[in-house]
Amino acid sequence: MHKLVLMKWLIGGLLMLMTQSVVFAQADPNLQKLKSFAVKYYPRGYDSALDNITLQPAGNLHYLYPLYQFFKQESKFRSVFGDDYNNQLSEAISFTEDYHSVLEFEEQSYEMVDELSEKKIEKTVSELKGIQHVDARRYISFLAKNYQVIMLNEANAKSLHRVFAISLLEELYNKGFHYLALEMLNNYSNHSLNKLTSNTGYYSAEPIAGELIRRALEIGFTLVSYDDTLAFSNEHNAAQRDSVQARNIYAVIKKDPSAKIFVLASYGHIAEKSSDTNYIPMAMMFKKISGIDPLTIDQTEMTEGSNFGYGNALYKAYTQKFLLKTPSVAMVINEPLSITNNDSYDISVIHPQTVYRDGRPDWLSLNGLRQPVYVNPNLKDVFLVQAYYQSEANESGPGKIVPADQSYIPTSKGNYLLYLRKGKYIIVYRSLGYHLIGKLNIDVN
């Protein structure tokens, strides 16, 4: 039996044997410190009556507030989110750029992969032959000339996926893709699509998402908000939401027939197939109503943590055999291969394992667009360090703008590593209670 066929049989068989298991994360000690603080105290302005997780209490961005809620009222929000609690918590952590803890809490919600299954996966992967890897960014750029619409997915909690999207922007713009449609954008009338503000979107307040939007606007992209607002008030179900998304994207082409659109969506919205007769994914519906076949690119399955337990085990085995240095596409006889045997997408991107520098992923450099900058607070009780663009801070207060970067992970020397582009910044120091305890103006040359 050919090894690729064997893999398909093996993974398919293993998926039917999945069992649920609780795994306890070893989160960053600073996150544990935050949890202890939240459990013991009532942070300033905390409202225990809220039944929803909010990033903007009192109308201002507050990056620790969702974590206060998850930790202080864990039983309540476990009841609200059920089995999705750990995924929701990992998303809240992602806004602080603590990527290591994001991965560990995300994996708590996965099914357990038993030792025998792991060994089978490792053995199958070790015997794979005939696979070559090409640079994903270059390959997508090469294919772009054949498509009017390119769709890329992301996992909401993994800012790495937005880093990859940023790496595609300039090449795609040069190839005529001048519209950037983002699921994360606010689609209500109060949205801000010409500059990044707290009203641009919920996930756009995550710092790397903010950099994605800033960079897109700098290059010249027109931002397109296309999500279904009625889905958030539960007036539309999942299938209706995807249908509305597809029609909103197609509306751009109906208005501008020559338009080329780069779409970023979450998870399976860009799938071109569905096993559920009651659900048609956005990409599948878009193709149906427009007659346009989009190039669909998955990056959620073959990435650290994957998006399910067996995918995670497969990713680990695969990246131990193939030591990738850049996001890549597996090829067999010049054809792209899905390592997870998922034929719902045209291309599957495989991300290399993260390399950390002083506790922070080195891909935060955005492929050289940003540089490492060490900041030493020289103050007591500093917990969170944030860097804001001075130009944005001069227009609005910190509660209304998205930081370029932030971290609560000190180095062994007690300073903090941030990744910043050239420019002028206001560094803000905050306590565990999110109190402003200091500021510093810096120039990054």
C-alpha positions in Angstrom: 0.0 0.0 0.0 1.4 3.5 -0.9 2.4 5.4 2.2 0.1 8.3 1.4 -2.9 6.0 1.0 -1.8 4.2 4.2 -1.7 7.6 6.1 -5.3 8.4 4.9 -6.5 5.0 6.1 -4.6 5.3 9.4 -5.8 8.8 10.3 -9.3 8.0 9.2 -9.3 5.0 11.5 -7.8 6.8 14.4 -10.3 9.5 14.3 -13.1 7.0 14.9 -11.3 5.9 18.1 -11.0 9.3 19.7 -11.9 9.6 23.4 -12.3 12.7 25.5 -9.7 13.6 28.2 -9.0 16.6 30.4 -5.4 17.8 30.2 -4.1 20.4 32.6 -2.0 23.2 31.1 1.3 24.4 32.5 0.6 28.1 31.7 3.1 30.9 31.9 3.8 31.7 35.6 2.8 35.3 35.0 -0.6 34.2 33.8 -0.9 32.1 36.9 0.0 35.3 38.8 -2.8 37.1 37.1 -5.2 34.3 37.9 -4.3 34.4 41.6 -4.8 38.2 41.6 -8.2 37.9 39.8 -9.5 35.2 42.2 -8.4 37.1 45.3 -9.4 40.7 44.5 -12.1 42.6 42.7 -10.2 44.6 40.0 -11.2 48.2 39.6 -14.5 48.5 37.7 -15.2 44.7 37.7 -18.8 43.8 37.1 -19.7 40.3 38.2 -23.2 40.6 36.7 -21.9 40.4 33.1 -22.8 37.2 31.3 -20.6 38.0 28.3 -16.8 38.3 28.0 -15.9 41.8 27.2 -12.7 43.5 26.0 -14.1 47.0 26.4 -15.7 47.5 29.8 -16.8 51.1 30.1 -16.1 51.6 26.4 -12.3 51.4 26.7 -10.0 48.6 25.6 -8.8 46.6 28.7 -6.7 43.7 27.7 -6.7 42.0 31.1 -10.4 42.3 31.8 -11.5 39.1 29.9 -9.0 37.1 31.9 -10.3 38.5 35.1 -13.7 37.3 34.0 -12.5 33.8 33.1 -10.5 33.3 36.2 -12.7 35.0 38.8 -15.9 33.5 37.7 -14.7 30.2 36.2 -17.7 28.2 37.2 -20.1 30.7 35.7 -18.3 30.9 32.3 -17.7 27.2 32.1 -21.5 27.0 32.3 -21.9 29.7 29.6 -19.4 28.1 27.2 -19.6 24.5 28.1 -17.0 22.4 26.2 -15.8 25.5 24.4 -14.5 27.2 27.6 -10.8 26.5 27.0 -11.0 27.7 23.4 -12.6 30.9 24.5 -10.0 31.3 27.3 -7.2 30.8 24.8 -8.7 33.5 22.5 -8.7 35.9 25.5 -5.1 35.1 26.3 -4.1 35.6 22.6 -4.8 39.3 22.9 -1.9 39.6 25.4 0.4 37.8 22.9 1.2 35.0 25.3 1.4 32.4 22.5 2.7 29.6 24.6 -0.2 29.7 27.0 -2.6 30.0 24.1 -1.4 26.6 22.8 -1.5 24.9 26.1 -5.0 26.0 27.1 -6.3 25.2 23.6 -5.0 21.7 23.9 -7.0 21.2 27.0 -10.1 20.9 24.9 -8.7 18.3 22.6 -9.4 14.6 22.6 -6.7 12.4 24.1 -4.4 10.6 21.7 -3.3 7.3 23.4 0.3 6.1 23.2 -0.4 3.3 20.7 -2.1 5.8 18.3 0.8 8.2 18.6 3.3 5.5 17.8 1.2 4.5 14.7 1.2 8.1 13.5 4.9 8.4 14.1 5.7 5.2 12.3 3.5 6.1 9.3 5.0 9.6 9.0 8.6 8.2 9.4 8.0 6.0 6.3 6.7 8.8 4.1 8.7 9.2 0.9 8.5 11.3 -2.3 7.3 14.5 -0.5 8.9 17.8 -1.4 8.3 21.2 0.2 7.9 24.6 -1.4 7.8 28.0 0.1 4.1 28.7 0.8 4.3 32.4 0.2 6.0 32.0 -3.2 3.7 29.2 -4.3 0.6 31.2 -3.5 2.1 34.2 -5.3 2.7 32.0 -8.3 -0.9 30.7 -8.4 -2.5 34.1 -7.7 -2.5 35.1 -11.4 -5.0 32.4 -12.1 -7.6 33.5 -9.5 -9.9 36.4 -8.8 -10.5 35.5 -5.2 -8.1 34.0 -2.7 -9.4 32.8 0.6 -7.1 32.0 3.6 -8.3 30.8 7.0 -7.0 31.3 10.5 -7.6 30.1 14.0 -8.9 33.1 16.1 -6.4 32.5 18.9 -3.3 32.1 16.8 -1.8 35.4 15.8 0.8 33.4 13.8 -1.8 32.9 11.1 -2.2 36.7 10.8 1.6 37.0 10.5 1.4 34.7 7.4 -1.5 36.8 6.0 0.7 40.0 6.4 3.5 38.2 4.5 1.2 37.8 1.5 -0.2 41.4 1.3 2.4 43.2 -0.8 2.8 40.4 -3.4 -1.0 40.0 -3.8 -1.5 43.7 -4.0 1.1 43.9 -6.8 -0.9 41.2 -8.6 -4.1 43.2 -8.6 -5.7 42.1 -5.3 -6.7 45.5 -4.0 -9.6 44.4 -1.7 -9.0 42.8 1.7 -12.1 41.2 3.1 -11.7 40.3 6.8 -14.2 38.4 8.9 -12.8 40.1 11.9 -14.0 43.5 10.8 -17.0 45.2 12.5 -19.9 45.2 9.9 -22.1 47.6 11.8 -22.6 51.2 10.8 -20.2 52.5 13.4 -17.2 50.6 12.0 -13.9 52.2 11.2 -12.4 50.9 8.0 -10.1 53.7 6.9 -8.0 53.6 10.1 -7.5 51.2 12.9 -9.5 52.1 16.0 -11.4 50.2 18.8 -14.4 50.3 16.4 -12.6 48.5 13.6 -13.6 45.1 15.0 -13.3 42.8 18.0 -10.4 40.5 16.8 -8.8 43.5 15.1 -7.9 44.7 18.7 -5.4 41.8 18.9 -2.0 43.5 18.3 -1.0 41.4 15.3 -4.4 41.8 13.7 -3.9 45.5 14.2 -0.6 45.3 12.4 -2.3 43.4 9.6 -4.8 46.2 9.2 -2.3 49.0 9.4 0.0 47.3 6.8 -2.9 46.7 4.5 -4.0 50.3 4.6 -0.4 51.5 4.1 -0.1 49.3 0.9 -3.4 50.6 -0.4 -6.0 47.9 0.2 -9.6 48.7 0.5 -11.0 46.9 3.6 -14.2 45.0 3.2 -16.3 44.0 6.2 -18.5 41.1 5.3 -19.7 39.2 8.4 -23.3 38.6 9.1 -24.4 40.9 11.9 -27.7 39.0 12.5 -25.7 35.9 13.4 -24.4 37.6 16.6 -28.0 38.2 17.8 -28.8 34.6 17.1 -31.3 35.6 14.4 -29.3 33.6 11.8 -27.9 30.1 12.2 -24.5 29.0 11.0 -25.6 28.1 7.5 -27.4 31.5 7.1 -24.3 33.3 8.4 -22.1 31.7 5.8 -24.6 32.5 3.1 -24.7 36.1 4.0 -20.9 36.2 4.2 -20.7 34.8 0.6 -23.2 37.3 -0.7 -21.4 40.2 0.9 -18.1 39.3 -0.7 -19.8 38.7 -4.0 -21.4 42.2 -3.8 -17.9 43.7 -4.2 -17.5 41.9 -7.5 -21.0 42.8 -8.7 -20.1 46.4 -8.1 -16.6 46.1 -9.5 -16.4 43.1 -11.9 -12.6 43.4 -12.3 -12.1 43.3 -8.5 -9.6 40.8 -7.1 -10.3 40.0 -3.4 -8.1 38.5 -0.7 -10.3 37.0 2.0 -9.3 36.1 5.5 -11.8 34.0 7.5 -11.8 31.7 10.4 -11.5 27.9 10.2 -13.9 26.0 7.9 -15.7 29.0 6.4 -13.4 28.7 3.4 -14.1 25.0 2.9 -15.3 24.1 -0.6 -17.0 20.9 0.5 -19.4 20.0 3.2 -20.5 16.6 4.7 -23.6 18.3 6.3 -26.5 18.7 4.0 -27.8 21.5 6.2 -24.7 23.6 6.1 -22.9 25.1 3.1 -19.6 26.9 4.0 -19.0 30.4 2.8 -16.5 29.5 0.1 -18.8 26.8 -1.3 -21.7 29.2 -1.3 -19.6 31.9 -2.9 -18.7 29.6 -5.8 -22.3 28.6 -6.2 -23.7 32.1 -6.4 -20.8 33.7 -8.3 -19.5 31.0 -10.6 -16.0 32.0 -9.4 -13.8 29.3 -8.1 -11.7 30.7 -5.2 -8.2 29.6 -4.3 -8.7 28.2 -0.8 -5.8 27.9 1.6 -6.0 26.2 5.0 -3.4 26.9 7.7 -5.2 25.7 10.8 -4.6 22.0 10.6 -0.9 21.7 10.1 0.2 24.3 12.6 1.2 24.0 16.3 -1.7 22.6 18.2 -3.6 22.0 14.9 -7.3 22.3 15.5 -8.0 18.8 16.9 -6.0 16.3 19.0 -5.0 13.9 16.3 -4.1 16.7 14.0 -1.8 18.0 16.8 -0.1 14.5 17.1 0.3 14.3 13.3 1.8 17.8 13.1 4.3 17.0 15.8 5.4 13.8 14.1 5.5 15.5 10.7 7.6 18.5 11.8 10.0 16.2 13.6 10.7 14.3 10.4 10.7 17.3 8.1 12.5 20.2 9.8 10.8 23.1 8.0 12.2 26.6 8.4 9.4 28.6 6.6 5.7 28.1 6.0 5.5 25.4 3.4 3.3 23.4 1.1 3.9 19.7 0.7 4.1 18.5 -2.9 4.0 15.1 -4.5 4.7 14.9 -8.3 4.2 18.7 -8.5 0.8 18.6 -6.9 -0.1 20.0 -3.5 -0.8 17.5 -0.8 -3.0 17.7 2.3 -1.1 15.8 5.1 -4.4 15.4 7.0 -6.1 14.2 3.8 -8.7 17.0 3.9 -9.8 17.7 0.4 -12.0 20.7 1.3 -9.2 23.1 0.5 -6.9 23.7 -2.5 -3.8 24.1 -0.5 -2.6 23.3 3.0 0.1 25.4 4.6 2.4 23.7 7.1 3.9 26.1 9.6 7.3 25.3 11.2 7.6 25.0 15.0 7.9 28.3 16.8 11.3 29.4 17.9 11.2 31.5 21.1 13.4 34.4 22.1 13.1 35.4 25.8 9.7 33.8 26.0 8.3 35.3 22.8 7.9 33.9 19.3 10.5 35.1 16.8 7.8 35.3 14.1 6.6 38.4 15.9 9.2 40.2 13.8 6.7 39.9 10.9 9.5 38.6 8.6 11.8 41.4 9.4 9.2 44.2 9.3 9.7 44.7 13.0 12.8 44.4 15.2 13.3 43.3 18.8 13.3 46.1 21.4 14.1 45.5 25.0 12.3 47.8 27.5 13.3 48.1 31.2 10.6 49.7 33.3 12.7 50.5 36.4 9.4 50.6 38.3 7.8 48.5 41.0 4.7 46.4 40.4 4.9 46.5 36.5 3.0 43.6 35.1 2.0 44.5 31.5 4.1 46.5 29.1 2.4 48.0 26.0 3.7 49.9 23.0 1.5 52.4 21.3 2.2 54.4 18.1 2.6 58.0 19.2 0.7 59.2 16.1 -2.3 57.2 17.1 -2.0 58.1 20.8 -2.0 61.8 19.9 -5.4 61.3 18.2 -7.0 59.2 20.9 -6.3 57.9 24.4 -4.8 54.4 24.9 -8.2 53.0 25.7 -9.3 53.7 22.2 -6.3 52.4 20.2 -4.7 49.1 19.6 -1.1 48.6 20.8 1.6 47.6 18.3 2.8 45.0 20.8 2.4 44.1 24.4 3.7 41.5 26.8 3.5 40.4 30.5 6.5 38.0 30.1 9.7 39.5 31.6 13.1 38.2 30.6 15.6 36.6 33.0 17.0 40.2 33.4 13.7 41.7 34.4 13.1 43.7 31.2 10.6 43.0 28.5 11.0 42.1 24.8 8.7 43.9 22.3 8.7 43.7 18.5 8.3 47.1 16.9 8.6 48.7 13.5 10.7 51.8 13.0 8.9 54.8 14.5 7.9 56.7 17.6 6.1 55.0 20.5 4.6 55.6 23.9 5.5 52.7 26.2 2.8 52.2 28.9 3.4 50.3 32.1 0.4 48.7 33.8 -0.1 46.8 37.1 -1.9 43.6 37.6 -5.0 45.7 38.2 -4.4 47.5 34.9 -3.5 50.7 36.6 -1.3 53.0 34.6 1.9 53.3 36.6 4.3 54.8 34.1 5.0 56.0 30.5 8.0 56.4 28.3 8.5 57.9 24.9 10.9 56.0 22.6 12.2 56.1 19.1 12.9 52.8 17.2 15.4 53.4 14.4 
